[in-house]
Amino acid sequence: MKQHKVMLGERVLYQAAQLSHAERFAAARRAEGLACHVVPDTTQVNRPARINPLTGKPRRMRAKGDHQDS
């Protein structure tokens, strides 16, 4: 899981899985007068293929935005 951090100097004020939450928290702290900044998590997650137990083959991977509307 990603961990975006809101930093005040070398101190971590807040960690969030979603970048938008960290940015919102940092904006609120800046409004209070704290000079903090957001450090986005840039690590890549390599997940193993999910195997379908019925066929023994990897599940089909869909491209982002490739879904059917019914």
C-alpha positions in Angstrom: 0.0 0.0 0.0 1.3 3.4 -0.9 2.3 5.8 2.0 2.4 9.4 1.0 3.9 11.6 3.7 3.3 15.1 4.9 6.7 16.4 6.3 7.6 19.3 8.6 11.3 19.4 8.2 12.5 15.9 9.0 9.4 15.0 11.0 6.4 13.1 9.5 3.2 14.8 10.4 0.8 12.5 8.5 0.8 9.4 6.3 -1.9 8.6 3.7 -2.6 5.9 1.2 -4.2 8.5 -1.2 -2.1 11.4 -2.4 -5.2 13.7 -2.5 -5.7 13.2 1.3 -2.1 14.0 2.0 -2.3 17.2 -0.1 -5.5 18.2 1.7 -3.9 17.7 5.1 -0.8 19.7 4.1 -3.0 22.5 2.7 -4.8 22.7 6.1 -1.5 22.8 8.0 -0.2 25.6 5.7 -3.4 27.6 6.4 -2.5 27.2 10.1 1.0 28.6 9.4 3.1 25.5 9.3 5.6 25.2 6.4 5.0 21.5 5.5 5.3 19.7 2.2 4.0 16.4 0.7 6.4 13.6 -0.3 4.6 11.3 -2.7 5.4 7.6 -2.5 7.0 6.5 -5.8 7.5 2.8 -5.2 6.1 0.4 -7.7 4.1 -2.5 -6.5 4.8 -5.8 -8.3 1.9 -8.2 -7.5 2.1 -11.8 -8.4 -0.4 -13.0 -11.0 -3.8 -14.1 -9.5 -4.4 -17.7 -10.6 -8.0 -18.8 -11.4 -8.5 -22.0 -9.2 -10.8 -23.5 -11.8 -8.5 -23.3 -14.8 -5.1 -22.9 -13.2 -4.4 -20.0 -15.5 -3.7 -16.4 -14.6 -6.8 -14.2 -14.5 -7.2 -11.8 -17.4 -5.8 -8.4 -16.8 -7.9 -5.5 -18.1 -6.5 -2.2 -19.2 -7.5 0.9 -17.1 -10.8 2.3 -18.4 -11.5 -0.9 -20.3 -14.9 -2.0 -18.9 -18.2 -2.9 -20.3 -21.3 -0.8 -19.5 -24.5 -2.8 -19.4 
